[in-house]
């Protein structure tokens, strides 16, 4: 009979370990890591720029530069017998402090999205005050006939990713 009392629980060594709390602890740990990643996404993207696309994909874009390209319009007109592409829009400083404004990079893309021509143009001001917005214009003589849209970005890649704007030229 082994020396124990009848009806007494088995010795502690024979009791199976309970693991009921582990899934809850693991879920809390995972939630904490996700919340930390969201809260510290700007430093994460600064250290590993490729993570910016992942944050943007889940609806949490990161704008390290604090500038945004807005309200881009493109028109093709004939000037003196030559076709001219005009691109205009705004650069907005989203922060309270002053911000350097880099050159703008413009890329004409074909119907398949492939880049067929690129150029850069200077920003109208080298710095924007806090929350300031400024208009920009760029022109290109004799744009390629197969150009369908223009992508406007900041030309330096130092603080990638940044906000970009794309607008149709032709259907």
N, C-alpha and C positions, 0 to 999 in steps of 0.2 A: 504494500500500500504506500510505500515511499515516505512515510513520516509526516505527511500533511494531513490537515483536517479534511473531512468530507465536506464538500461544498465550498471550500476555500478557493480563491482564485489561484491560478498557477503562479509560480515564481516569476519575478520581473523579467528574467532572461528569456522566458518563453513567450512574452507578450510581443506581438508584431509592432514595429514602429509605425506611428501614424504619419502619413504624408499629406494629409488633407489641406494643410496650410501652405504648402509649397506653390501650387499654381497661383494662389492669391498673391504671394510674395513676389513671384516672377512677373506677374501682370503689373503689380505696382512698380516694380523696378523698371520694366519696359516703358510704362507710362511716364515715369520720371525722366528717363533718357530722352524720350520723344519731346517732352516739354522743354527740357534743357536745350535740345537741338533747335527747337523753334525759337526759344528766347535768345539764344546766342547765334542765330543764323548769320548775321552780318560778319562777326569774326570768323565763323566757319567758312563762309564764302571768300573772305579776304585771304584766308590761309589756303583754301582749296577751291579756286574759281569754278571748277567743273561742277561743284555741288549746287551752284546757282540755278542750273537747269532743273535739277531735282526739286528744289524748293519752288520754283516757278510752276512746275508741272502739278504740284499739289495746291496751287493757288496762293502761295506765299512768296512772291517775287522779292528779290533783294536788290536794292538800288544803292550801291556803295558810293557812287559819285554824287547823288543828291540832285541830279539834273534830269529833266525829262524833255523829250522832243514831242511836240503836240501840234495838232491841227495842220498836218502836212497836206498840201495841194500841189498837183502837177498839171501844167497846161502846155499844149503844143500850139504854137502860133507861127505864122509866117511873117518875118520881119525883113524887109528889103529883098524879097524873093528867096529868102533862105529860112528853112524851118528852124525854130528855136524852142528848146524845152525850158520852161521856167518851173522851178520848185521853190515853194515858200512854206513857212510854218513858224513855229515858236520854240524857243528854248526857255524852259522854266526852272528856276532854282526852287527846289522843294524844301529847303532848310532855311533857318533864321540867319545863319552865317554866310559870309561871302564865299563864292565858289569860282574856281578857274573854269573857263569855258574852252574846251579843246576845239580843234578844227572838226568840221563835219565831213564824214565820208558818205558819198552817194554811190549807189550801185544800180545800174539799169539791169533788169532781168527779163529774160524771154518768157514765152508762154509756158515753158517747162520749169521755170523757177531758176534756171541757170544764169549766173552773172555773165553779161556780155560786154559791159563797159563800166569802169569805175573812175571817180575823180574825187578830189577833196576841195573844200572851200573853207575860208576862214570864218570864224564866228564874228558877228558885228561888234562884240565887246569881248575883251580878254577876261573880264571878271563880272559876275552878276552879284548884286547885293542880295541880302536875304529876301526870299520870296519874290524876287524880281523876275519878270518875263520880258523877253525881247524877241522881235521878229527877225527872221533870216530869209535871205533869197539866194538862190543859186541859178545859174543859167548855163545851158550847154547848146552850142551851135551844132546843127546837123545831127541830131540824135539818131542812133540806128533805127531803121524802120521796124525791126522785129522786137524792139523794146516794148514790154507790156506793163511793167511797173517799176517804180524806183524805191529803193530801200535807203533810208537816212539813218545813220548811226554817228556816234562820236568816233573819230578816226583813231584815237590812241586806245590801245588795248590794256593800258595799265590798271584800270579799275573794272575790268570786265567781270561780270556781265553788266550791260547798261540797257536803258530803255531805247528802243528803236521805233521807227515808224515806216510804214510802207503804204504806198498809194498807187492806184492804177493810172496808167497813162492812156492805154487803149484796150479795147476788148479783144 
